[in-house]
Amino acid sequence: MKLFGLTLISVVCCFISSCDGNIYLVHISNGDNPDAGTNANVSITMYGDKGTSPTIPLLVKLGDTMQYGYKDSFQVFTEDVGNIKKIRIERDIVGDSRAWYIDSFLISDLEKGALYKFLCNRWLTVNDGDTKFVAELVGYQTD
């Protein structure tokens, strides 16, 4: 169920926690190459001028997620990190997809109405023997 564009559980979570944190929407644009998707475990850490979030797993929705050509969105509730300057993306090698092409990330801070863009435009792959791959992306605030 949606209420003002948010799922009802997110609105309830905000009221229960006295709004000590922020709700962020993380939008991922995957590449258009048929091999661009991933079914690995993916997490994000946000770095802002007020602090750093914990490492947050992006929970996969039922069905096709993080597949080539898709634009996926994930709702995250964590402490306010301020203006987001950088994000850290981590993925492991679970699943049969060892490469993932990401065009960009957009993060919406629903409490402030701010939008941040992080360009990637590259493959995130793991080499044989690695257990995860990490990318740090510097972003900027958009209008």
Disulfide bonds with the S-S distance in Angstrom:
Cys14-Cys19 2.38
